[in-house]
Amino acid sequence: MSRPFLTLLLSIPLFLVFCAPSGAASGGMAKVLFVAGKMSHGFNNHEHHAGSRLLAKALRESGLRIDAAVFYDKENPGWPSDDGWLAGVDAVVIYCDGGKRHLANGHLDTIDALSEKGVGVGCLHYAVETIEGEPGEAFLRWMGGYFQLGKSVNPHWLADFKTLPDHPVANGVQPFRIHDEWYFNMRFRERMQGVTPILTAVPPTDVIPEKDHHHNSTPDARAAVKRRDPQHLMWVSENANGSRGFGFTGGHFHDNWQDDNFRKVVLNAIVWIARMEVPASGVLSATPTEEQLLENQDYSVDMGRVRQSRYVDLRRGNLP
């Protein structure tokens, strides 16, 4: 990144972080745009802005010919109002609250047009959820699947990823286990056409309650749990128009980005949907420090770090 560009980064108001355009103007460098949603669940949860900034920084420092921008306006959160943000992008990654409030719901035509140009679309955590109808059909076109209200569920559980597929997005990723709000029983395209599962695990039998709840427990999901069906918690898609997409249901806990495999598989996916070659060892990035995790968070620490660290260890299965 050039020194003049660093000056530009620091000069932009309203919490917007923009990187130089891609394509021929920057020597063939791929351009990724993160669109980060508003403040959400509280400290260390749904940190859309901080998580996007962390991933964008990792991409810029990866040694690959890739640049990354983060659109985030804390005072007026939403989709970029200036089309200049989308000019020349190779991939758009959305990290926001979903359902009726999803940032993409009012911009389906815009994202469809990007997809038709070959721009990849990826969604992180709650952003994989939208509403049925036109938004749901659009998500199937862009990334092959989504969280469907009344079918899918969103429990917190320790997922154990014992094997990885032979796919570029799994390059360099080792089997790992980590506690997150892993959604499952997703709505996918018929016969999984063009869809490749990346992270798959079997939920524990007590993961969801027996009583119906539109998010927490559905009859279809309960039946799948009882059958011990493997659940696809991250997937990628190759689309009819030649574009690519991915959905990643993890990302509830911001400090999970410290897990090298958790972080790598997402960075790999972003590079892949931008139609770049994923290195054989995956996208390399430094493990974020505790101090770096606190940067850009929407909420201040609301619990002691010792207590928080123990909670993190407990979630990761490191404590009895």
C-alpha positions as CSV (number, residue, x, y, z in Angstrom):
1,M,0.0,0.0,0.0
2,S,1.4,3.4,-1.0
3,R,2.1,6.2,1.6
4,P,-0.3,8.6,-0.2
5,F,-3.0,6.0,0.2
6,L,-2.4,5.7,3.9
7,T,-2.9,9.4,4.1
8,L,-6.2,9.1,2.3
9,L,-7.3,6.3,4.6
10,L,-6.9,8.6,7.6
11,S,-8.6,11.5,6.1
12,I,-12.0,10.0,5.3
13,P,-14.8,10.9,7.7
14,L,-17.8,9.0,9.1
15,F,-15.8,5.8,9.9
16,L,-15.5,5.0,6.2
17,V,-12.3,3.1,5.1
18,F,-11.7,3.0,1.4
19,C,-8.8,1.5,-0.5
20,A,-7.5,2.2,-4.0
21,P,-9.5,0.9,-6.9
22,S,-8.6,-2.4,-8.5
23,G,-8.2,-3.6,-12.1
24,A,-5.8,-2.0,-14.6
25,A,-5.7,1.2,-12.7
26,S,-3.8,-0.5,-9.9
27,G,-1.8,-3.0,-11.8
28,G,-4.3,-5.8,-11.8
29,M,-4.8,-5.9,-8.0
30,A,-8.1,-7.5,-7.0
31,K,-10.5,-5.4,-4.9
32,V,-12.7,-6.6,-2.1
33,L,-15.4,-4.5,-0.4
34,F,-16.6,-5.3,3.1
35,V,-20.0,-3.8,4.0
36,A,-20.3,-3.7,7.8
37,G,-23.7,-3.4,9.6
38,K,-24.7,-1.4,12.6
39,M,-24.0,-2.0,16.3
40,S,-25.7,-5.1,17.4
41,H,-25.5,-7.6,20.3
42,G,-22.9,-6.0,22.6
43,F,-19.2,-6.4,23.4
44,N,-17.4,-9.2,21.5
45,N,-20.6,-10.2,19.8
46,H,-21.6,-9.4,16.2
47,E,-18.7,-6.9,15.9
48,H,-19.4,-6.3,12.2
49,H,-17.1,-3.3,11.9
50,A,-14.2,-4.6,13.9
51,G,-14.4,-8.0,12.3
52,S,-14.5,-6.5,8.8
53,R,-11.5,-4.3,9.6
54,L,-9.6,-7.2,11.0
55,L,-10.2,-9.4,7.9
56,A,-9.5,-6.5,5.5
57,K,-6.2,-5.8,7.2
58,A,-5.3,-9.5,7.0
59,L,-6.0,-9.5,3.2
60,R,-3.9,-6.4,2.6
61,E,-1.0,-7.8,4.6
62,S,-1.2,-11.3,3.1
63,G,1.3,-10.7,0.3
64,L,-1.4,-11.4,-2.4
65,R,-2.3,-8.9,-5.0
66,I,-5.5,-8.0,-3.2
67,D,-6.8,-4.8,-1.7
68,A,-9.6,-4.4,0.7
69,A,-12.0,-1.7,1.8
70,V,-14.5,-1.5,4.6
71,F,-17.7,0.6,4.3
72,Y,-19.1,1.5,7.7
73,D,-20.9,4.6,8.7
74,K,-21.7,4.5,12.4
75,E,-24.0,7.5,12.2
76,N,-26.0,6.3,9.2
77,P,-25.4,2.5,8.8
78,G,-26.6,0.9,5.7
79,W,-25.6,0.1,2.1
80,P,-23.1,2.4,0.4
81,S,-25.0,5.4,-1.0
82,D,-22.2,6.3,-3.3
83,D,-21.8,3.8,-6.2
84,G,-18.1,4.7,-6.3
85,W,-17.6,2.2,-3.4
86,L,-18.7,-0.6,-5.8
87,A,-16.7,0.5,-8.8
88,G,-14.3,-2.2,-10.0
89,V,-14.9,-4.5,-7.1
90,D,-14.2,-8.2,-7.5
91,A,-15.9,-9.4,-4.3
92,V,-18.4,-8.0,-1.8
93,V,-18.5,-9.4,1.7
94,I,-21.4,-8.6,3.9
95,Y,-21.3,-8.7,7.7
96,C,-24.5,-7.4,9.3
97,D,-27.7,-8.3,11.1
98,G,-30.0,-10.3,8.9
99,G,-33.7,-11.1,8.4
100,K,-35.9,-8.2,7.6
101,R,-33.1,-5.8,8.6
102,H,-30.5,-7.2,6.2
103,L,-28.6,-4.5,4.4
104,A,-28.9,-6.3,1.0
105,N,-32.7,-6.6,1.1
106,G,-33.3,-3.2,-0.5
107,H,-30.4,-3.5,-3.0
108,L,-31.1,-6.8,-4.7
109,D,-31.0,-5.3,-8.2
110,T,-27.6,-3.7,-7.5
111,I,-26.1,-6.9,-6.2
112,D,-27.6,-8.9,-9.0
113,A,-25.9,-6.6,-11.5
114,L,-22.6,-7.0,-9.7
115,S,-23.0,-10.8,-9.7
116,E,-23.8,-10.8,-13.5
117,K,-20.4,-9.0,-14.0
118,G,-18.7,-11.9,-12.1
119,V,-18.4,-10.1,-8.7
120,G,-18.4,-12.6,-5.9
121,V,-20.7,-12.3,-2.9
122,G,-20.0,-13.6,0.6
123,C,-22.0,-13.4,3.8
124,L,-20.7,-13.8,7.4
125,H,-22.8,-15.0,10.3
126,Y,-26.2,-13.3,10.7
127,A,-25.8,-11.9,7.2
128,V,-26.6,-15.4,5.8
129,E,-30.2,-14.9,7.0
130,T,-32.7,-13.1,4.9
131,I,-36.4,-13.4,4.3
132,E,-38.2,-15.7,1.9
133,G,-39.4,-14.5,-1.5
134,E,-37.2,-12.3,-3.7
135,P,-34.4,-11.8,-1.1
136,G,-34.2,-15.6,-0.5
137,E,-34.1,-16.4,-4.2
138,A,-31.4,-13.8,-4.7
139,F,-29.3,-15.4,-1.9
140,L,-29.6,-18.7,-3.6
141,R,-28.4,-17.1,-6.9
142,W,-25.5,-15.3,-5.2
143,M,-24.2,-17.9,-2.8
144,G,-26.3,-21.1,-3.0
145,G,-27.9,-21.1,0.4
146,Y,-29.3,-19.1,3.3
147,F,-30.8,-19.2,6.8
148,Q,-34.5,-19.7,6.2
149,L,-36.8,-18.7,9.1
150,G,-38.9,-21.5,10.3
151,K,-36.5,-24.1,9.0
152,S,-32.9,-23.2,10.0
153,V,-31.8,-22.8,13.7
154,N,-29.1,-20.8,15.4
155,P,-27.8,-22.5,18.6
156,H,-24.5,-22.0,20.3
157,W,-22.4,-25.1,20.2
158,L,-19.0,-26.6,19.9
159,A,-18.5,-27.7,16.3
160,D,-15.9,-30.3,15.6
161,F,-14.6,-30.1,12.0
162,K,-12.9,-33.4,11.6
163,T,-12.2,-33.4,7.9
164,L,-12.0,-30.8,5.2
165,P,-12.8,-31.2,1.5
166,D,-10.4,-31.1,-1.4
167,H,-11.2,-27.5,-2.4
168,P,-9.1,-24.3,-2.7
169,V,-11.1,-22.7,0.2
170,A,-9.8,-25.5,2.5
171,N,-6.2,-25.0,1.5
172,G,-4.0,-25.0,4.5
173,V,-6.9,-25.4,6.9
174,Q,-6.4,-28.2,9.5
175,P,-9.3,-30.0,11.4
176,F,-10.4,-27.8,14.3
177,R,-13.1,-27.4,16.9
178,I,-14.6,-24.1,18.2
179,H,-17.6,-22.8,20.0
180,D,-19.8,-20.3,18.1
181,E,-23.4,-19.6,17.2
182,W,-23.2,-22.1,14.3
183,Y,-26.4,-22.0,12.3
184,F,-27.6,-25.1,10.6
185,N,-30.3,-26.8,8.6
186,M,-29.9,-24.2,6.0
187,R,-31.9,-23.8,2.8
188,F,-29.8,-24.7,-0.2
189,R,-30.3,-25.0,-3.9
190,E,-32.1,-28.0,-5.2
191,R,-29.7,-31.0,-5.2
192,M,-27.0,-28.7,-4.0
193,Q,-26.4,-27.6,-7.5
194,G,-23.1,-25.8,-7.7
195,V,-22.7,-25.8,-3.9
196,T,-19.7,-27.3,-2.1
197,P,-19.8,-27.8,1.7
198,I,-16.5,-26.6,3.3
199,L,-17.2,-26.9,7.1
200,T,-19.4,-29.8,8.2
201,A,-20.1,-31.1,11.7
202,V,-22.7,-33.2,13.5
203,P,-24.6,-31.2,16.2
204,P,-25.0,-32.8,19.6
205,T,-28.4,-34.3,20.3
206,D,-29.3,-31.7,23.0
207,V,-28.3,-28.6,20.9
208,I,-31.9,-27.3,20.4
209,P,-35.0,-27.4,22.7
210,E,-38.0,-29.5,21.8
211,K,-40.4,-26.5,21.9
212,D,-40.9,-24.8,18.5
213,H,-39.3,-21.4,18.0
214,H,-38.8,-19.6,14.7
215,H,-35.0,-19.2,15.3
216,N,-34.1,-21.6,18.1
217,S,-36.0,-24.8,17.3
218,T,-37.9,-26.0,14.2
219,P,-39.5,-29.5,13.6
220,D,-37.3,-30.0,10.5
221,A,-34.1,-29.1,12.4
222,R,-35.0,-31.3,15.4
223,A,-35.6,-34.3,13.0
224,A,-32.2,-33.7,11.4
225,V,-30.5,-33.6,14.8
226,K,-32.2,-36.9,15.8
227,R,-31.0,-38.5,12.6
228,R,-27.5,-37.2,13.3
229,D,-27.4,-35.6,9.9
230,P,-24.1,-33.8,9.1
231,Q,-24.7,-30.1,8.9
232,H,-23.0,-27.7,6.5
233,L,-21.9,-24.6,8.4
234,M,-19.9,-23.0,5.6
235,W,-20.3,-23.6,1.9
236,V,-19.2,-22.1,-1.4
237,S,-21.1,-21.8,-4.7
238,E,-20.2,-21.7,-8.3
239,N,-23.1,-19.8,-10.0
240,A,-24.8,-20.1,-13.4
241,N,-23.5,-16.7,-14.4
242,G,-19.9,-17.6,-13.7
243,S,-19.7,-15.7,-10.4
244,R,-18.9,-17.3,-7.0
245,G,-20.2,-17.0,-3.5
246,F,-19.9,-18.3,0.0
247,G,-21.8,-18.4,3.3
248,F,-20.2,-18.7,6.7
249,T,-22.5,-19.2,9.6
250,G,-19.9,-18.6,12.4
251,G,-18.6,-15.2,13.4
252,H,-20.8,-14.4,16.4
253,F,-17.9,-14.1,18.9
254,H,-15.3,-11.6,17.7
255,D,-12.4,-13.2,19.5
256,N,-12.9,-16.4,17.5
257,W,-10.9,-14.6,14.8
258,Q,-7.9,-15.5,16.9
259,D,-8.3,-19.1,15.8
260,D,-5.9,-19.5,12.9
261,N,-8.0,-22.1,11.1
262,F,-11.3,-20.2,11.6
263,R,-9.8,-17.1,10.2
264,K,-7.9,-18.8,7.4
265,V,-10.9,-20.6,5.9
266,V,-12.8,-17.2,5.7
267,L,-9.8,-15.4,4.1
268,N,-9.5,-18.3,1.6
269,A,-13.1,-18.0,0.7
270,I,-12.9,-14.2,0.1
271,V,-9.9,-14.7,-2.1
272,W,-11.7,-17.5,-4.0
273,I,-14.9,-15.6,-4.7
274,A,-12.6,-12.7,-6.0
275,R,-11.5,-15.3,-8.6
276,M,-7.9,-15.3,-7.3
277,E,-5.8,-18.4,-6.8
278,V,-5.8,-19.5,-3.2
279,P,-2.2,-20.4,-2.1
280,A,-1.6,-24.1,-1.4
281,S,-1.0,-23.3,2.3
282,G,-4.0,-20.9,2.4
283,V,-4.0,-17.2,3.0
284,L,-1.4,-16.5,5.6
285,S,-2.1,-13.9,8.4
286,A,-0.8,-13.1,11.8
287,T,-2.9,-14.2,14.8
288,P,-4.6,-11.0,16.2
289,T,-3.5,-10.0,19.7
290,E,-5.9,-9.2,22.5
291,E,-5.2,-5.5,22.0
292,Q,-5.9,-5.8,18.2
293,L,-9.2,-7.6,18.9
294,L,-10.3,-4.6,21.0
295,E,-9.6,-2.2,18.1
296,N,-12.7,-0.8,16.4
297,Q,-15.2,-2.6,18.5
298,D,-18.6,-0.9,18.8
299,Y,-18.9,-1.6,22.5
300,S,-16.4,-1.1,25.3
301,V,-15.4,-4.0,27.5
302,D,-18.4,-4.8,29.8
303,M,-16.8,-7.6,31.7
304,G,-13.3,-8.3,33.2
305,R,-10.8,-9.5,30.7
306,V,-9.8,-12.4,33.1
307,R,-13.4,-13.4,33.2
308,Q,-13.8,-12.9,29.5
309,S,-10.7,-15.0,28.8
310,R,-12.0,-17.8,30.9
311,Y,-15.3,-17.7,29.0
312,V,-13.4,-17.9,25.7
313,D,-11.4,-20.9,27.0
314,L,-14.6,-22.6,28.1
315,R,-16.3,-22.0,24.8
316,R,-13.3,-23.5,23.0
317,G,-13.3,-26.6,25.2
318,N,-10.1,-25.8,26.9
319,L,-11.4,-25.9,30.5
320,P,-13.3,-28.5,32.4
